[in-house]
Every structure is written in C-alpha cells, then in structure tokens.
Amino acid sequence: MLKGIRAELNGDILQALCNMGHGDYLVISDMNFPSDSIARQTRLGRLLTMENIPAPQAIDAVLSVLPLDTPIQPSVGRMEVIGKPDEIPPIQQEVQAIVDRAEGKPSPMYPVERMAFYDIAKKAYCVIATGELRFYGCFLLTKGVIPAEEAVR
C-alpha cells in the first residue's frame, strides 16, 4: 500500500498510467468488450485488469492520478449505443458525473461508433478490463499534461 494512492490502482496500472504520454489513449472496458484480443494490439501489448469493480469506480480511481487532455477538446469518449447514437445509458451518465467532478466543470464525453471504438482501442496505449456487467461500459480517456507549477516535487 502507498499513501494517497487508491487501493484499486495496482502496480501494473500505475506503471502504465505513468508511462503514457500526452495524447495517449487509455481504454476502460466492460466485461463484454474483447479486452484481451484488443489489448494485445495496443502499445503495452497485454491486458490490465480491475476485474472486481464496475467501470465508474475504475474511472474514478484512474482520474485520481491521471490528468485528462486540455479543455479545448473532449477528453473522454463513450461507446455509442448501436442504432441510438444520442442515447446515454445510466452507466455513461454515472461516468459523465465522475468526469465532471474530476475536471471541476462540465466536460461532455464524445460518442464513438462501436466499430470505430474498436479501431481506436487497438491504437491505445493500454486496455484496463473492469468487472462492469452493464452494456456500453466502455470508455476512451485521453491523457493530458500536468503544468510545471502544479507538479509535485
């Protein structure tokens, strides 16, 4: 255990989040996503897991240490509901509230069509599979930067 680090963040996940660079994508996936096969195609090349917790809890833990990309562009993508791209299921509403809280302001997620989501995921830095059972619990997070004046020394 480390002080100030949430228990959900194991060493492998912390290492991956630290190694990601500005603009790299992180995939947080539900249990129905082809996490292992997609993860093998990412930069990290292997699957990371937070398998006993739901996606919103995983995202909340990740955002406790990971800066999102600039406010100029949306930094969190959500998988679109097939045939209903404007529908935002309850799981995505939960994650939206977590993102808004982490950013300290409304930061709308952007929709990504399912097959396009898979294509982007293959180019991501890594995939973290969660224990999320609900459909459409898949998200893309874009890593931002920490300004020098905010960095802990």
C-alpha positions in Angstrom: 0.0 0.0 0.0 1.1 3.6 -0.7 -0.2 6.7 1.0 -2.5 8.7 -1.2 -2.9 6.0 -3.8 -6.3 4.4 -4.1 -6.3 0.6 -3.5 -7.9 -0.1 -6.9 -4.7 1.1 -8.6 -2.3 -1.8 -8.6 1.4 -1.5 -9.6 0.9 -2.6 -13.2 -1.8 0.0 -13.7 0.2 2.8 -12.0 3.2 1.9 -14.2 1.1 2.1 -17.4 -0.5 5.4 -16.4 2.9 6.9 -15.6 4.4 5.7 -18.9 1.6 7.1 -21.0 2.3 10.3 -22.8 0.3 13.4 -23.7 -2.4 12.4 -26.1 -2.2 8.6 -25.5 -5.5 6.8 -25.2 -6.5 4.5 -22.3 -9.4 2.1 -22.7 -11.6 1.2 -19.8 -13.7 -1.7 -20.8 -16.7 -3.7 -19.6 -16.8 -7.5 -19.5 -18.3 -7.9 -23.0 -15.5 -6.0 -24.7 -12.9 -8.1 -26.5 -10.4 -6.8 -24.0 -7.6 -9.4 -24.3 -7.5 -9.5 -28.1 -7.6 -5.7 -28.4 -5.0 -5.3 -25.6 -2.6 -7.5 -27.5 -2.6 -4.9 -30.3 -2.0 -1.9 -28.0 1.3 -0.2 -27.2 1.6 -2.1 -23.9 0.6 -5.3 -25.6 -1.1 -7.0 -22.7 -4.3 -6.7 -20.7 -4.5 -4.9 -17.4 -7.4 -5.6 -15.1 -9.6 -4.1 -12.4 -11.9 -7.1 -12.7 -13.8 -6.9 -9.4 -15.1 -3.3 -9.7 -17.5 -1.6 -12.0 -16.3 0.8 -14.7 -17.3 4.0 -12.9 -15.3 3.1 -9.9 -12.3 2.2 -12.1 -12.6 5.5 -13.9 -12.9 7.4 -10.6 -9.7 5.7 -9.3 -7.8 6.4 -12.6 -8.8 10.0 -12.6 -7.4 10.4 -9.1 -4.0 10.3 -10.7 -4.4 10.7 -14.5 -4.8 14.2 -16.0 -7.2 14.5 -18.9 -6.3 16.3 -22.0 -6.9 20.0 -22.5 -10.3 21.6 -22.1 -10.1 22.7 -25.8 -11.3 19.2 -26.8 -13.3 16.4 -25.3 -11.0 14.0 -23.4 -13.4 11.1 -22.7 -15.1 9.0 -25.3 -18.0 6.7 -24.8 -19.1 3.8 -27.0 -22.4 4.7 -28.8 -25.5 2.6 -28.3 -26.0 0.7 -31.6 -28.7 2.3 -33.6 -29.2 5.0 -31.0 -26.1 7.3 -31.0 -27.7 10.0 -28.9 -28.8 7.7 -26.1 -26.8 7.9 -23.0 -27.4 4.8 -20.8 -27.2 5.1 -17.0 -23.6 3.8 -16.8 -22.5 6.5 -19.1 -24.4 9.1 -17.1 -22.6 7.9 -14.0 -19.2 8.2 -15.7 -20.1 11.7 -17.0 -20.7 12.8 -13.4 -17.3 11.4 -12.4 -15.6 13.2 -15.3 -17.3 16.5 -14.5 -16.3 16.2 -10.8 -12.7 15.3 -11.7 -12.5 18.3 -14.1 -14.3 20.7 -11.8 -16.7 21.6 -14.6 -19.0 20.1 -17.2 -16.8 18.1 -19.6 -19.1 16.3 -22.1 -18.0 12.9 -23.4 -17.9 12.4 -27.1 -19.7 9.5 -28.8 -17.7 6.8 -30.7 -19.5 4.3 -33.0 -18.8 0.7 -31.9 -16.5 -0.4 -34.7 -14.7 2.9 -34.7 -14.2 2.5 -30.9 -12.5 -0.9 -31.6 -10.2 0.7 -34.2 -9.2 3.5 -31.8 -8.8 1.0 -28.9 -6.2 -1.0 -30.9 -4.1 2.1 -31.2 -4.4 2.9 -27.5 -1.6 2.7 -25.0 -3.4 0.1 -23.0 -6.7 -1.5 -22.0 -8.0 -1.9 -18.5 -10.8 -4.5 -18.2 -13.2 -4.0 -15.4 -15.9 -6.2 -13.8 -18.6 -4.0 -15.4 -21.6 -6.1 -16.4 -23.7 -3.4 -18.0 -23.7 -2.9 -21.7 -21.9 0.2 -23.1 -19.5 0.4 -20.2 -16.5 1.1 -22.5 -14.6 4.4 -22.5 -11.6 6.1 -24.0 -9.6 8.5 -21.9 -7.0 10.8 -23.4 -4.0 11.6 -21.2 -3.3 15.3 -20.7 -0.4 17.1 -19.1 0.4 18.5 -15.7 1.7 22.1 -15.8 5.1 22.6 -14.0 3.5 24.8 -11.4 1.1 22.0 -10.4 3.7 19.2 -10.4 4.6 17.8 -7.0 8.3 18.0 -6.4 
